[in-house]
Amino acid sequence: MTFERISVDPAHMGGLPCIRGMRVTVSAVVGQLATGRSAEDVLADYPYLEYADVLASLEYATAAY
């Protein structure tokens, strides 16, 4: 399965899945959602992310499980 918005590079952020090569990990986004924060809250914390990035993080986490 290919995830267009998720990148995994062993030389970047210790190989953790990141959003579009940025220093924002999938686990950071999913972790915030898991604590009850909304997608809008996450986007306010990371204004350079897009709503599609939040969805891609959830899709990636679901596929990785």
N, C-alpha and C positions, 0 to 999 in steps of 0.2 A: 504494500500500500504506500502510495506517495502522498506526502503532505507538502503542498506548495508553500505554505507560510511557516513551516517548521524546518529548522536546520539543525543538524547534528554534526559537529566538527570536533574531533578529539583535541585540537589545538585551541579551541575556544570554549571558555567557561567549563573546562574539565570534561568536555564531551556531553554535557547535559543538553537536552533538547531546548533550543532557543527559538524565539519568534523572529523570523526574518533576519537571522544573523545578528540581532541586537543582543545586548547583555540582559535581556529579560527572559527568564526561563519559563518553560511550560509549567513547571511545578510552582513557581511564584504566582502565576495567574490562577491556576487551579486551586492552590492553597487559599488564596483570598476568597474565591468563590465558595470553597468548602466551609469557611468560617461564617458564611451568610452575607458576605458583601455582594452587591449586585454588579452586573457587567458595567453599568454606568459608573459605579464607584471605582472599579478597576481602571476604567478609561480616564477617570479624573486623576488617578494616581500616576498613570502612564499616558500622558496626552499624545504621545507619538505613536501609540497603538491605535488600531482600528477595531471596530466591533467584530469584523471577520477574524481578527487575530485571537480574540477571546473564544470564539466558536471553534477555531482551529485547535486551540489548546485543549478544549474539552474533547474534541474528536480524537486528537492524538492520545490523550490520557485514556480514553475509552478503548482505543485500539491496542494500546500497550498493556492494558489489563488482561 
